[in-house]
């Protein structure tokens, strides 16, 4: 359930209310009792990931398959005369 921010135009009281998305907006101020409450537009809280599968280690790069080491060509040893 989302939390909505409200603002009373008469007494300037600001409050939050936990409501279902289908619930009617609150119209009466809980502080002054006037019918002058307006729902504020907010950005919300963003995404909240809960449960397993949302850790950075779950998406870490996998080790590439082991490859054979590159062999260096050996140069012939020069003998000094």
Buried (B, 14 or more C-beta within 10 A) or exposed (E): EEEBEBBBEEBEBEBEBEBEEEEEEBEEBEEBEBEBBEBEEEEEEEEEEEEEEEEEEEEEEEEEEEEEEEEEEEEEEEEEE
